[in-house]
Amino acid sequence: MEGFAEKRVKGEKYTRKILPKPKKKLDTDVINSRFWKQKWSGGNKFQAEHIYNGNYEKFTIDLDIGSCSCRLRELSGLPCRHACAAIFYKELDPSDFISNY
C-alpha cells in the first residue's frame, strides 16, 4: 500500500503532458515517420506508403477519429509512425493526438 501511495504522490507532482516511457516511444515513431510517403485523401484522411527491401506497405489514417489501419493507435493510445507522418503533413504536433488514457 505504501508503494501505491508513493507513486500517487509522485504522479501528482508530474507536470508534463506525456509520461517518460510513452514519450520515448513517440519520439522513436516521429523519427521513423520520415520514411513514409503520404497521400492526402481529403479532410484529415491519408494513405501512408513505404517500400523497404522490396516490400510495399500501405496504411489508411484518419486523424479525425485517431485511427490507422495498422491498429497500433488503438492498442497504445499513441500515434503510430504512419499517423505521425500524416500529422507532420498537416504541420501539427503529434503530442496533441495522444489519448488521455
MDAnalysis code that builds the backbone (N, CA, C; Angstrom):
import MDAnalysis as mda
import numpy as np

u = mda.Universe.empty(303, n_residues=101, atom_resindex=np.repeat(np.arange(101), 3), trajectory=True)
u.add_TopologyAttr("name", ["N", "CA", "C"] * 101)
u.add_TopologyAttr("resid", np.arange(1, 102))
u.add_TopologyAttr("resname", ["MET", "GLU", "GLY", "PHE", "ALA", "GLU", "LYS", "ARG", "VAL", "LYS", "GLY", "GLU", "LYS", "TYR", "THR", "ARG", "LYS", "ILE", "LEU", "PRO", "LYS", "PRO", "LYS", "LYS", "LYS", "LEU", "ASP", "THR", "ASP", "VAL", "ILE", "ASN", "SER", "ARG", "PHE", "TRP", "LYS", "GLN", "LYS", "TRP", "SER", "GLY", "GLY", "ASN", "LYS", "PHE", "GLN", "ALA", "GLU", "HIS", "ILE", "TYR", "ASN", "GLY", "ASN", "TYR", "GLU", "LYS", "PHE", "THR", "ILE", "ASP", "LEU", "ASP", "ILE", "GLY", "SER", "CYS", "SER", "CYS", "ARG", "LEU", "ARG", "GLU", "LEU", "SER", "GLY", "LEU", "PRO", "CYS", "ARG", "HIS", "ALA", "CYS", "ALA", "ALA", "ILE", "PHE", "TYR", "LYS", "GLU", "LEU", "ASP", "PRO", "SER", "ASP", "PHE", "ILE", "SER", "ASN", "TYR"])
u.atoms.positions = np.array([
    [0.817, -1.192, 0.000],
    [0.000, 0.000, 0.000],
    [0.864, 1.261, 0.000],
    [2.006, 1.192, 0.680],
    [2.883, 2.361, 0.722],
    [3.428, 2.672, -0.673],
    [3.706, 1.624, -1.446],
    [4.224, 1.821, -2.801],
    [3.222, 2.552, -3.678],
    [1.945, 2.162, -3.572],
    [0.892, 2.839, -4.347],
    [0.775, 4.310, -3.944],
    [0.850, 4.561, -2.640],
    [0.742, 5.938, -2.151],
    [1.919, 6.778, -2.635],
    [3.129, 6.203, -2.634],
    [4.302, 6.936, -3.106],
    [4.183, 7.252, -4.595],
    [3.706, 6.302, -5.385],
    [3.542, 6.538, -6.819],
    [2.456, 7.575, -7.097],
    [1.406, 7.564, -6.288],
    [0.351, 8.562, -6.475],
    [0.875, 9.963, -6.196],
    [1.652, 10.113, -5.125],
    [2.232, 11.416, -4.791],
    [3.191, 11.857, -5.896],
    [4.006, 10.945, -6.378],
    [4.937, 11.254, -7.458],
    [4.181, 11.650, -8.725],
    [3.091, 10.959, -9.026],
    [2.286, 11.268, -10.206],
    [1.590, 12.612, -10.110],
    [1.186, 13.001, -8.914],
    [0.529, 14.302, -8.734],
    [1.500, 15.452, -8.949],
    [2.785, 15.216, -8.730],
    [3.793, 16.254, -8.919],
    [4.240, 16.361, -10.380],
    [3.949, 15.355, -11.170],
    [4.401, 15.334, -12.570],
    [3.609, 16.356, -13.371],
    [4.303, 17.272, -14.022],
    [3.633, 18.378, -14.709],
    [3.647, 18.263, -16.230],
    [4.410, 17.358, -16.793],
    [4.489, 17.255, -18.244],
    [3.250, 16.589, -18.813],
    [3.051, 16.773, -20.112],
    [1.865, 16.249, -20.780],
    [1.953, 14.745, -21.032],
    [3.179, 14.256, -21.275],
    [3.386, 12.850, -21.625],
    [4.371, 12.238, -20.627],
    [4.082, 11.025, -20.172],
    [4.988, 10.316, -19.276],
    [6.253, 9.897, -20.029],
    [7.351, 9.620, -19.317],
    [8.632, 9.356, -19.977],
    [8.646, 8.172, -20.948],
    [8.079, 7.034, -20.581],
    [8.121, 5.867, -21.476],
    [7.302, 6.078, -22.749],
    [6.058, 6.552, -22.657],
    [5.334, 6.846, -23.895],
    [6.010, 7.938, -24.723],
    [6.646, 8.909, -24.076],
    [7.352, 9.975, -24.795],
    [8.503, 9.394, -25.609],
    [9.216, 8.433, -25.026],
    [10.339, 7.793, -25.729],
    [9.834, 7.033, -26.954],
    [8.719, 6.322, -26.815],
    [8.155, 5.588, -27.949],
    [7.661, 6.554, -29.026],
    [7.019, 7.633, -28.612],
    [6.551, 8.629, -29.572],
    [7.719, 9.262, -30.314],
    [8.799, 9.556, -29.611],
    [9.979, 10.132, -30.255],
    [10.560, 9.183, -31.304],
    [10.571, 7.892, -31.009],
    [11.048, 6.897, -31.976],
    [10.150, 6.866, -33.203],
    [8.841, 6.890, -33.006],
    [7.914, 6.877, -34.135],
    [8.000, 8.163, -34.957],
    [8.262, 9.278, -34.297],
    [8.430, 10.544, -35.018],
    [9.642, 10.455, -35.944],
    [10.736, 9.885, -35.443],
    [11.942, 9.727, -36.268],
    [11.673, 8.794, -37.443],
    [10.984, 7.679, -37.189],
    [10.716, 6.697, -38.247],
    [9.633, 7.147, -39.223],
    [8.903, 8.183, -38.896],
    [7.835, 8.646, -39.781],
    [8.384, 9.284, -41.054],
    [9.626, 9.674, -41.041],
    [10.197, 10.339, -42.219],
    [10.312, 9.417, -43.427],
    [10.239, 8.103, -43.223],
    [10.363, 7.150, -44.319],
    [9.033, 6.878, -45.030],
    [7.950, 7.440, -44.525],
    [6.621, 7.171, -45.062],
    [6.149, 8.315, -45.942],
    [5.669, 7.980, -47.116],
    [5.144, 8.974, -48.051],
    [3.634, 9.054, -47.855],
    [3.130, 10.275, -47.764],
    [1.706, 10.482, -47.519],
    [0.970, 10.844, -48.804],
    [-0.211, 10.279, -48.949],
    [-1.136, 10.693, -49.998],
    [-2.387, 11.194, -49.302],
    [-2.706, 12.452, -49.538],
    [-3.852, 13.077, -48.900],
    [-5.127, 12.637, -49.603],
    [-6.125, 12.221, -48.844],
    [-7.393, 11.752, -49.406],
    [-8.522, 12.737, -49.193],
    [-8.222, 13.883, -48.629],
    [-9.251, 14.876, -48.341],
    [-9.520, 14.944, -46.854],
    [-9.776, 16.137, -46.377],
    [-10.035, 16.311, -44.942],
    [-8.803, 15.929, -44.138],
    [-8.990, 15.065, -43.185],
    [-7.882, 14.556, -42.368],
    [-7.653, 13.074, -42.606],
    [-7.865, 12.623, -43.840],
    [-7.646, 11.223, -44.201],
    [-6.441, 11.120, -45.134],
    [-5.610, 10.115, -44.861],
    [-4.373, 9.931, -45.602],
    [-4.148, 8.453, -45.891],
    [-3.247, 8.212, -46.844],
    [-2.737, 6.877, -47.084],
    [-1.225, 6.974, -46.992],
    [-0.621, 6.185, -46.120],
    [0.825, 6.172, -45.943],
    [1.388, 5.001, -46.734],
    [2.457, 5.268, -47.508],
    [3.083, 4.235, -48.324],
    [4.572, 4.174, -48.012],
    [5.111, 2.958, -48.134],
    [6.513, 2.755, -47.816],
    [7.004, 1.516, -48.548],
    [8.176, 1.610, -49.151],
    [8.804, 0.451, -49.796],
    [10.130, 0.206, -49.080],
    [10.283, -1.001, -48.549],
    [11.508, -1.356, -47.830],
    [11.893, -2.776, -48.197],
    [13.091, -2.946, -48.715],
    [13.589, -4.267, -49.143],
    [12.622, -4.965, -50.090],
    [12.035, -4.211, -50.984],
    [11.125, -4.786, -51.965],
    [9.719, -5.039, -51.454],
    [9.457, -4.783, -50.180],
    [8.116, -4.965, -49.609],
    [7.366, -3.639, -49.647],
    [6.182, -3.666, -50.197],
    [5.347, -2.471, -50.293],
    [4.297, -2.536, -49.197],
    [4.243, -1.493, -48.391],
    [3.250, -1.423, -47.320],
    [2.444, -0.149, -47.485],
    [1.173, -0.222, -47.140],
    [0.346, 0.981, -47.128],
    [-0.685, 0.863, -46.019],
    [-0.988, 2.004, -45.426],
    [-1.934, 2.069, -44.321],
    [-2.832, 3.279, -44.512],
    [-4.042, 3.172, -44.015],
    [-5.011, 4.261, -44.093],
    [-5.111, 4.928, -42.731],
    [-5.006, 6.261, -42.725],
    [-5.019, 7.030, -41.489],
    [-6.178, 8.016, -41.520],
    [-6.904, 8.106, -40.414],
    [-7.955, 9.106, -40.248],
    [-7.653, 9.868, -38.959],
    [-7.192, 11.089, -39.097],
    [-6.813, 11.882, -37.926],
    [-8.018, 12.357, -37.123],
    [-9.187, 12.452, -37.765],
    [-10.380, 12.913, -37.049],
    [-10.785, 11.949, -35.949],
    [-10.745, 10.659, -36.242],
    [-11.124, 9.668, -35.228],
    [-9.907, 9.022, -34.580],
    [-8.704, 9.394, -35.026],
    [-7.474, 8.878, -34.427],
    [-7.243, 7.416, -34.707],
    [-7.394, 7.011, -35.965],
    [-7.206, 5.601, -36.283],
    [-6.208, 5.426, -37.415],
    [-5.607, 4.258, -37.437],
    [-4.715, 3.834, -38.507],
    [-4.996, 2.361, -38.748],
    [-4.889, 1.936, -39.992],
    [-5.197, 0.533, -40.299],
    [-4.167, -0.432, -39.729],
    [-3.044, 0.065, -39.216],
    [-2.083, -0.825, -38.537],
    [-2.570, -1.195, -37.139],
    [-3.523, -0.436, -36.599],
    [-4.185, -0.654, -35.315],
    [-3.292, -0.442, -34.089],
    [-2.096, 0.103, -34.267],
    [-1.241, 0.385, -33.111],
    [-1.793, 1.518, -32.259],
    [-2.471, 2.460, -32.883],
    [-3.073, 3.583, -32.149],
    [-4.104, 3.071, -31.154],
    [-4.899, 2.112, -31.589],
    [-5.929, 1.566, -30.711],
    [-5.315, 0.801, -29.539],
    [-4.148, 0.193, -29.746],
    [-3.508, -0.586, -28.690],
    [-2.773, 0.276, -27.665],
    [-2.063, 1.288, -28.140],
    [-1.203, 2.049, -27.233],
    [-1.740, 3.425, -26.859],
    [-2.620, 3.992, -27.674],
    [-3.099, 5.339, -27.421],
    [-2.168, 6.406, -27.960],
    [-1.060, 5.985, -28.584],
    [-0.097, 6.899, -29.179],
    [-0.224, 6.855, -30.696],
    [0.035, 7.958, -31.375],
    [0.028, 7.911, -32.838],
    [1.194, 7.065, -33.343],
    [0.926, 6.186, -34.289],
    [1.976, 5.352, -34.874],
    [2.808, 6.183, -35.838],
    [3.842, 5.571, -36.407],
    [4.716, 6.312, -37.322],
    [3.979, 6.759, -38.570],
    [2.970, 5.993, -38.991],
    [2.190, 6.371, -40.178],
    [1.354, 7.608, -39.874],
    [0.744, 7.608, -38.697],
    [-0.055, 8.755, -38.282],
    [0.829, 9.974, -38.038],
    [2.034, 9.763, -37.498],
    [2.955, 10.885, -37.282],
    [3.316, 11.538, -38.610],
    [3.514, 10.727, -39.643],
    [3.823, 11.288, -40.961],
    [2.656, 12.133, -41.467],
    [1.432, 11.662, -41.255],
    [0.249, 12.426, -41.663],
    [0.108, 13.702, -40.829],
    [0.418, 13.605, -39.553],
    [0.339, 14.771, -38.669],
    [1.345, 15.834, -39.112],
    [2.549, 15.405, -39.461],
    [3.552, 16.354, -39.939],
    [3.162, 16.945, -41.288],
    [2.477, 16.163, -42.111],
    [1.994, 16.670, -43.393],
    [1.039, 17.848, -43.169],
    [0.226, 17.748, -42.135],
    [-0.719, 18.817, -41.786],
    [-0.061, 19.905, -40.921],
    [1.235, 19.752, -40.636],
    [2.005, 20.693, -39.819],
    [1.410, 20.863, -38.424],
    [1.102, 19.735, -37.791],
    [0.564, 19.714, -36.436],
    [1.551, 19.026, -35.501],
    [1.248, 18.996, -34.212],
    [2.105, 18.397, -33.196],
    [1.576, 17.010, -32.828],
    [2.405, 15.953, -32.934],
    [1.944, 14.603, -32.598],
    [1.488, 14.440, -31.152],
    [2.043, 15.228, -30.238],
    [1.637, 15.086, -28.835],
    [0.185, 15.513, -28.601],
    [-0.403, 16.248, -29.538],
    [-1.811, 16.626, -29.415],
    [-2.740, 15.476, -29.768],
    [-2.214, 14.395, -30.337],
    [-3.030, 13.265, -30.772],
    [-2.897, 12.061, -29.851],
    [-2.378, 12.270, -28.652],
    [-2.221, 11.193, -27.687],
    [-3.517, 11.038, -26.903],
    [-3.922, 9.788, -26.706],
    [-5.134, 9.511, -25.941],
    [-4.943, 9.941, -24.484],
    [-6.001, 10.434, -23.881],
    [-5.927, 10.833, -22.468],
    [-5.776, 9.640, -21.535],
    [-6.076, 8.458, -22.022],
    [-5.992, 7.285, -21.183],
    [-4.672, 6.601, -21.339],
])
